[in-house]
């Protein structure tokens, strides 16, 4: 397989950039929490299917170290594979020029780099198997000899396997399978795949691969399915202002010079599909072989675009529409935008033939703006270059640390060193049977920080997430512990005083230290530590 030098250069550049970011970017809430999946390996989890545990654990298991970089190694490598297989899919569909441009766009769009390729998230595995599945689908549905009638092959069974693996990454995998099924249903040429023996094999493989998630849910009252489906239930009436905000936020994450063209290209292609019946009638009226060949090629191109639309448009449009009645996370609709980028790459390749300078300026201009913005963001999260009063602040800074959401991404090493270097913390941790927090995100950060020190971490709260299934409530009764929280989550509106939450559950709760997490010489977060011993009765759990 011959790969263009520009493709190799883009892949290597993207990999280098993500490695640098993954080393210096402080750990986020979700990442620290997903790290705890690696300490509690199971068939599945309350929040997500199981593959995020392997993504987060790969670097840790290989190196034995728990650092921001080691928990991100899996995601960094997987996204390189995601880009490569997406390039192959685009090349098969639209040719070398479109594939290279698509690769360049996907490597430049900020949200794809961050959410799919730097941070440890369920999306890492989802998008890798998504890309592999899309490539296999292009090989299956569009063989080199397009004049012959389509006949389903073993690759259709592989599609079922890959959809299942994508599902093991994130539940969005079911939408990928639905999109491919929708394509087969709409496309007259490919409908026979749904009635072939290979579809039965695909379904069997899909069920076999996804069985761990089904088994775990069956054993735990379908907790994960109920939790995730409940998040999509409208809590109030439709709000068009919220819909507008959802659209604008997505454009910001995609960067407007890419986000707007993705929307425009997708809906323009959709409009062309609506007029496809007229085109098919004209193709049938072709009078000679040359006209027939042109008509067939045109129809095949139409079907290629249809495939991309079927696996993309329902996702990004559907979740965007949902933004009008519920708050959606950015990652929910980004797989759809990712797929639609192949259509943008094809359009860009067509325009490049006539206006090469325009496409060059568009791509390089976007990259020249995006890269410094990302580097500034990275430097600020790591050093606080915009933080008022910080030692690394440029021009004195302009953002108070208390108002800066980037302080939520903490330096895990500082938290870890406090338990190593502070005598009372070191002594109390050694005497404690376990450590707990009042928030599952903070428990993840604490767990990641003290993991080398060998203490079990849990969470006592109404929102327990996975902690509800990693232990039993009775396991901690009669044992001594440390209570570690952060001032960001210490207050609870349901209790007049923060410690009231645990009154009656411990014989005593005594503050022993505050751990400051510093950036630019300033404390940007405080982690209070309490001695809690012994535990008198189980803390109530709403589930688990």
C-alpha positions in Angstrom: 0.0 0.0 0.0 1.6 3.3 -1.2 1.1 6.2 1.2 1.8 9.8 0.1 4.6 11.6 1.9 2.2 14.3 2.9 0.0 11.7 4.6 3.0 10.5 6.6 4.0 14.0 7.5 0.5 14.9 8.7 0.2 11.8 10.8 3.6 12.3 12.4 2.9 16.0 13.1 -0.4 15.2 14.7 1.1 12.4 16.8 4.0 14.7 18.0 1.5 17.5 18.9 -0.7 15.2 20.9 2.2 13.6 22.7 3.4 17.0 23.8 -0.1 18.1 25.0 -0.7 14.8 26.8 2.5 15.2 28.8 2.0 18.8 29.9 -1.8 19.0 30.1 -3.0 18.6 33.7 -5.5 15.8 34.4 -9.2 16.5 34.0 -12.1 15.2 36.1 -13.3 12.5 33.7 -9.8 11.2 33.0 -8.9 10.7 36.7 -12.3 9.0 37.2 -11.8 6.7 34.2 -8.4 5.8 35.5 -10.2 4.1 38.4 -11.8 1.8 35.9 -8.4 0.3 35.4 -8.3 -0.5 39.1 -11.7 -2.2 39.0 -11.7 -4.2 35.8 -15.1 -5.6 34.9 -17.3 -6.6 32.0 -18.8 -3.1 31.9 -19.4 0.0 34.1 -22.2 2.1 35.3 -21.3 5.1 33.1 -19.8 3.5 30.0 -18.8 0.2 28.3 -15.5 -1.3 29.2 -12.9 -0.3 26.6 -12.1 3.1 28.2 -10.5 1.0 31.1 -8.0 -0.5 28.6 -7.4 2.9 26.9 -6.6 4.5 30.2 -4.7 1.5 31.5 -2.4 0.7 28.6 0.3 3.2 29.4 0.0 2.5 33.1 0.4 -1.3 32.7 3.3 -0.8 30.3 5.3 1.6 32.4 4.1 1.0 36.0 3.7 4.8 36.4 0.5 6.8 37.0 0.9 10.2 35.2 -1.1 12.3 32.9 0.9 11.0 30.0 0.7 7.3 30.8 -3.1 7.3 31.2 -3.3 9.1 27.8 -0.9 6.9 25.8 -3.7 4.6 24.6 -5.9 7.5 23.3 -2.9 9.2 21.6 -2.0 6.1 19.7 -5.6 5.2 18.9 -6.3 8.5 17.3 -3.4 8.1 15.0 -5.0 4.9 13.9 -8.4 6.6 13.6 -6.9 9.2 11.3 -5.1 6.6 9.1 -8.2 4.4 8.6 -10.4 7.4 7.9 -7.8 8.5 5.3 -8.1 5.0 3.7 -11.9 5.2 3.7 -11.8 8.7 2.1 -9.3 7.5 -0.4 -11.5 4.6 -1.4 -14.6 6.8 -1.7 -13.3 10.0 -3.2 -9.6 9.5 -4.2 -6.1 10.5 -3.0 -6.6 14.3 -3.2 -9.8 14.3 -1.1 -8.3 11.8 1.4 -5.2 13.9 2.0 -7.3 17.1 2.5 -9.7 15.2 4.8 -6.7 14.0 6.9 -5.4 17.5 7.1 -8.8 18.9 8.2 -9.2 16.2 10.8 -5.8 16.8 12.2 -6.5 20.5 12.5 -10.0 20.7 14.0 -9.4 21.4 17.7 -12.2 19.3 19.3 -11.2 16.2 17.4 -7.6 16.5 18.5 -8.5 17.1 22.1 -11.6 14.9 22.7 -10.6 12.0 20.5 -6.8 12.1 20.5 -5.4 13.7 23.7 -7.8 13.3 26.7 -8.6 9.8 27.9 -12.3 9.4 27.1 -14.6 6.6 25.9 -14.5 8.4 22.5 -10.9 7.2 21.9 -11.9 3.5 21.3 -15.2 4.5 19.8 -13.7 6.6 17.0 -10.9 4.1 16.3 -13.3 1.3 15.6 -15.7 3.7 13.9 -12.9 4.6 11.4 -12.0 0.9 10.8 -15.6 0.0 10.3 -16.1 2.8 7.8 -13.1 1.7 5.9 -14.3 -1.9 5.8 -17.7 -0.7 4.7 -16.2 1.3 1.8 -14.3 -1.8 0.7 -17.5 -3.9 1.0 -20.0 -1.6 -0.7 -17.8 -0.1 -3.4 -15.5 -2.8 -5.0 -13.2 -1.7 -7.8 -15.3 -3.1 -10.5 -18.5 -1.0 -10.0 -20.1 -2.2 -13.2 -20.8 -5.6 -11.6 -23.9 -6.2 -9.5 -23.1 -5.9 -5.7 -22.9 -9.2 -3.9 -22.4 -9.2 0.0 -19.1 -10.7 1.2 -17.5 -11.7 4.5 -16.7 -8.0 5.0 -20.3 -7.3 5.8 -19.9 -9.7 8.8 -16.8 -7.8 9.8 -18.9 -4.7 9.9 -21.0 -6.3 12.6 -17.9 -7.1 14.6 -16.5 -3.6 14.3 -19.8 -2.0 15.2 -19.8 -4.1 18.4 -16.3 -3.0 19.2 -17.2 0.6 18.7 -20.2 0.0 21.1 -17.7 -1.4 23.7 -16.0 2.0 23.5 -19.2 4.1 23.8 -22.9 3.5 23.3 -22.7 5.7 20.2 -21.6 2.6 18.5 -25.2 1.6 18.1 -25.7 4.8 16.0 -22.9 3.7 13.7 -24.6 0.4 13.1 -28.0 2.1 12.6 -26.4 4.4 10.0 -25.0 1.6 8.0 -28.3 -0.3 8.2 -30.1 2.9 7.0 -27.7 3.1 4.0 -28.4 -0.4 3.0 -32.1 0.2 3.4 -32.1 3.3 1.2 -29.6 2.2 -1.4 -31.3 -0.2 -3.9 -28.0 -1.5 -5.0 -27.0 -2.6 -1.4 -30.3 -3.6 0.1 -29.7 -7.2 -0.6 -27.0 -7.1 2.1 -29.7 -7.0 4.7 -31.2 -10.3 3.5 -27.9 -12.2 3.0 -26.4 -14.9 5.2 -23.5 -12.5 6.0 -26.0 -10.2 7.7 -26.9 -13.1 10.1 -23.2 -13.6 10.8 -22.8 -9.9 11.4 -25.7 -9.9 13.9 -24.2 -12.9 15.6 -20.8 -11.3 15.9 -22.4 -8.0 17.1 -24.3 -9.8 19.8 -21.2 -11.8 20.9 -19.0 -8.8 21.1 -21.5 -6.7 23.0 -22.5 -9.5 25.4 -20.2 -8.3 28.2 -22.2 -5.1 28.4 -25.5 -6.9 28.3 -24.4 -9.4 30.9 -23.2 -6.7 33.3 -26.4 -4.8 32.9 -28.5 -7.9 33.4 -26.6 -8.6 36.6 -27.1 -5.0 37.8 -30.7 -4.2 37.1 -29.9 -2.7 33.7 -28.3 0.3 35.5 -26.1 1.6 32.7 -28.8 1.4 30.1 -31.3 3.2 32.4 -28.8 5.8 33.4 -27.7 6.7 29.8 -31.2 6.6 28.4 -32.5 8.8 31.2 -30.1 11.6 30.3 -31.9 12.0 27.0 -35.3 12.5 28.6 -36.5 16.2 28.2 -36.9 17.9 31.5 -38.8 21.0 30.1 -40.2 22.5 26.9 -38.3 23.2 23.8 -36.1 26.3 23.9 -34.8 27.7 20.6 -32.3 29.9 22.3 -30.7 26.9 23.9 -30.7 25.3 20.4 -28.9 28.3 19.0 -26.3 28.1 21.9 -25.8 24.4 21.1 -25.1 25.3 17.4 -22.7 28.1 18.3 -20.8 26.1 20.9 -20.3 23.3 18.4 -19.0 25.8 15.8 -16.6 27.1 18.4 -15.3 23.6 19.2 -15.0 22.8 15.5 -13.6 26.3 14.7 -15.8 28.4 12.4 -13.7 28.0 9.3 -14.4 24.3 9.5 -17.7 24.1 11.4 -19.6 26.3 9.0 -18.4 24.4 5.8 -19.2 21.1 7.4 -22.8 22.1 8.0 -23.1 23.7 4.6 -21.6 20.7 2.7 -23.7 18.2 4.6 -27.0 19.9 3.9 -26.0 20.6 0.3 -25.3 17.0 -0.2 -28.5 16.1 1.6 -30.4 18.4 -0.9 -28.7 16.6 -3.8 -29.9 13.3 -2.4 -33.5 14.5 -2.4 -33.3 15.1 -6.1 -31.7 11.7 -6.8 -34.9 10.2 -8.3 -34.7 12.6 -11.2 -31.1 11.8 -11.7 -31.8 8.0 -11.7 -34.5 8.5 -14.4 -32.1 10.4 -16.6 -29.5 7.7 -16.1 -31.9 5.0 -17.2 -32.5 7.0 -20.4 -28.9 6.9 -21.5 -28.6 6.0 -25.2 -25.0 4.6 -25.6 -22.3 2.9 -23.6 -20.3 6.1 -22.9 -23.4 7.8 -21.5 -24.2 4.6 -19.5 -20.7 4.5 -18.0 -21.0 8.2 -17.0 -24.4 7.6 -15.5 -23.2 4.6 -13.5 -20.2 6.5 -12.2 -22.5 9.4 -11.2 -24.8 7.0 -9.3 -21.9 5.3 -7.5 -20.6 8.7 -6.4 -24.1 9.5 -5.1 -24.2 6.3 -3.1 -20.8 7.0 -1.6 -22.0 10.3 -0.4 -25.2 8.6 0.9 -23.1 6.3 3.0 -21.3 9.2 4.7 -24.5 11.1 5.3 -26.3 8.0 6.8 -23.6 7.5 9.4 -23.1 11.2 10.1 -26.1 13.5 9.6 -28.5 11.7 12.0 -25.9 12.0 14.8 -24.8 15.6 14.6 -28.2 16.9 13.5 -30.1 14.7 16.0 -28.0 15.6 19.0 -27.9 19.3 18.0 -31.7 19.3 17.9 -31.8 17.6 21.3 -29.8 20.6 22.6 -33.1 22.6 22.5 -34.6 20.6 25.4 -31.6 19.1 27.3 -28.0 20.0 27.9 -25.8 17.9 25.7 -22.1 17.3 26.1 -19.8 18.4 23.2 -18.7 14.8 22.6 -22.2 13.6 22.0 -22.5 14.9 18.4 -18.9 15.2 17.4 -18.7 11.7 15.9 -21.3 12.9 13.4 -19.3 16.0 12.5 -16.2 13.8 12.2 -17.8 11.6 9.6 -19.2 14.5 7.7 -15.7 15.9 7.4 -15.2 13.3 4.6 -17.8 15.2 2.6 -16.0 18.4 3.2 -12.7 16.9 2.1 -14.3 15.8 -1.1 -15.7 19.2 -1.8 -12.4 20.8 -1.0 -10.7 18.5 -3.4 -13.1 19.6 -6.2 -12.6 23.3 -5.4 -8.8 22.8 -5.2 -8.7 21.8 -8.9 -10.0 25.2 -9.9 -8.9 27.4 -7.0 -5.8 25.8 -5.4 -4.7 29.0 -3.7 -8.0 29.4 -2.0 -7.9 25.9 -0.5 -4.2 26.4 0.5 -5.0 29.7 2.3 -8.1 28.3 3.9 -6.2 25.3 5.4 -3.0 27.0 6.3 -4.7 30.1 7.6 -7.0 28.0 9.9 -4.0 26.0 11.2 -1.9 29.2 11.8 -4.7 30.5 14.0 -5.7 27.3 15.7 -2.2 26.1 16.7 -1.2 29.2 18.7 -4.7 29.3 20.4 -4.2 25.6 21.4 -0.7 26.3 22.6 -1.8 29.3 24.6 -4.5 27.2 26.2 -2.0 24.5 27.1 0.5 27.0 28.6 -2.3 28.6 30.6 -3.6 25.3 32.0 0.0 24.2 32.9 1.6 27.5 34.0 -1.3 30.0 34.3 0.0 32.6 31.8 -3.3 34.5 32.0 -3.7 34.1 35.7 -3.7 37.4 37.7 -0.8 37.5 40.1 0.8 34.3 38.8 4.5 34.2 38.5 4.2 33.1 34.8 1.5 35.6 34.0 1.9 37.6 30.8 1.4 41.4 31.4 0.2 40.6 34.9 -2.6 38.3 33.8 -6.3 39.2 33.5 -8.1 36.2 35.0 -8.6 35.5 38.7 -7.8 31.9 39.6 -11.2 31.6 41.5 -13.0 32.4 38.2 -10.9 30.2 36.0 -12.4 26.8 35.1 -9.0 25.5 33.9 -7.9 25.2 37.6 -10.2 22.1 37.7 -7.5 20.3 35.8 -5.1 19.7 38.6 -1.4 18.8 38.9 -1.8 15.2 40.3 1.9 15.1 41.2 1.5 18.0 43.7 -1.4 16.1 45.4 0.7 12.9 45.5 3.8 14.6 46.9 1.8 16.2 49.7 1.0 12.7 51.0 4.7 11.8 50.7 6.3 14.9 52.0 3.9 16.0 54.8 4.6 13.9 57.9 1.1 14.0 59.4 -0.5 13.2 56.0 2.0 10.4 55.4 1.3 9.0 58.9 -2.4 9.3 58.8 -2.6 7.7 55.4 -0.6 4.8 56.5 -2.9 4.2 59.5 -6.1 4.5 57.5 -7.9 1.6 56.0 -9.4 3.5 53.1 -9.8 7.0 51.7 -13.1 8.6 50.6 -14.4 11.7 49.0 -17.8 13.4 48.6 -17.7 13.6 44.8 -16.9 10.9 42.3 -14.7 13.2 40.2 -12.6 14.3 43.2 -12.4 10.6 44.3 -10.9 9.9 40.9 -8.3 12.6 41.3 -7.4 11.4 44.8 -7.3 7.8 43.7 -4.9 8.6 40.9 -2.7 10.7 43.2 -2.4 8.1 46.0 -2.4 4.9 43.9 1.3 4.2 44.4 0.7 4.5 48.1 -1.7 1.6 48.0 -5.0 2.7 49.6 -8.5 1.9 48.4 -10.5 4.9 47.4 -14.3 5.2 47.4 -17.0 7.9 47.3 -19.9 8.6 49.8 -22.5 10.6 48.0 -25.9 10.4 46.3 -24.2 10.3 42.9 -21.8 7.4 43.2 -21.4 6.4 39.6 -19.1 3.3 39.3 -18.2 3.4 43.0 -21.6 1.8 43.8 -20.4 -1.4 42.1 -16.8 -1.5 43.1 -17.5 -2.3 46.7 -20.3 -2.9 49.2 -21.6 -0.3 51.6 -20.9 -2.6 54.5 -17.2 -3.1 53.6 -16.1 0.1 55.3 -18.0 -0.2 58.6 -15.7 -0.2 61.7 -12.7 1.0 59.7 -10.7 4.2 59.9 -10.3 6.5 56.9 -9.2 9.8 55.5 -11.8 12.1 54.0 -10.3 14.1 51.1 -12.3 16.7 49.2 -11.7 20.0 47.4 -13.0 23.4 48.3 -14.7 23.4 44.9 -17.0 20.6 45.9 -16.9 20.9 49.7 -20.2 22.9 50.0 -23.5 21.2 49.6 -26.7 23.2 49.6 -28.5 20.4 51.3 -26.4 20.7 54.5 -25.9 23.9 56.6 -22.3 22.8 57.3 -20.2 20.7 54.9 -19.4 18.0 57.5 -23.1 17.6 58.4 -23.3 15.2 55.4 -21.4 12.6 57.4 -22.7 13.2 60.9 -23.8 9.9 62.5 -21.7 7.9 60.0 -18.4 8.4 61.7 -17.4 8.6 65.4 -15.3 11.6 64.7 -14.3 13.9 61.8 -11.3 16.1 62.4 -9.5 18.3 59.9 -5.8 17.6 59.8 -4.5 19.5 56.8 -5.1 21.6 53.7 -3.3 20.6 50.5 -2.8 23.6 48.2 -2.5 22.9 44.5 -0.3 25.7 43.1 0.0 27.2 39.7 2.3 30.1 38.9 3.2 30.3 42.6 -0.5 30.7 43.7 -2.8 28.2 45.3 -5.6 27.7 42.7 -7.3 24.8 44.5 -7.3 23.6 48.1 -7.9 20.0 49.1 -9.0 19.7 52.7 -8.1 16.4 54.5 -10.0 15.0 57.5 -9.4 12.1 59.8 -12.6 10.0 59.9 -12.7 7.1 62.3 -14.2 4.7 62.8 -17.2 4.4 60.4 -20.3 3.5 62.4 -22.8 2.4 59.8 -23.0 2.1 56.0 -23.5 5.3 54.0 -26.8 4.9 52.1 -26.6 4.2 48.4 -29.4 5.0 45.9 -28.3 2.2 43.6 -25.7 -0.6 43.5 
